[in-house]
């Protein structure tokens, strides 16, 4: 299903997607096409892309691409897949009960989970919010351990 989604490999392409996506949530999935969890997430994103097309656009960013390293470092993409959300060129954050509000780390369990998250971000963004609460129950939110270097 990943072949149905727009793949961005250059910084210029990511910049253009963030800048040019107006009145829609831009969903950027950072990951690798060879990773099993990324493929699972890509399948969910591909199946959901048509259903959310009125209020969201989905694109894939390869973390191994040399040009995309600027964004990988900026968003601190250490665990893949990581999904980052934008609305009208503003970085949207989501309080999902994890320590990191800037991105969604891991795959969504179901297609409806992804649709619910994108819809919550869209509704919050339309009200002018830059951070929204996660609509999913805690048991369907992926948990991970944050490791800080040099502490």
Secondary structure, 3 states (H helix, E strand, C coil): CHHHCEEECCHHHHHHHHHHCCCCEEEEEEECCCCHHHHHHHHHHHHHCCCCCCCEEEEEEECCCCCCHHHHHHCCCCCCCEEEEEECCEEEEEECCCCCCCCEECCCCCHHHHHHHHHHHHHHHHCCCCEEECCCCHHHCCCCCCCCCCC
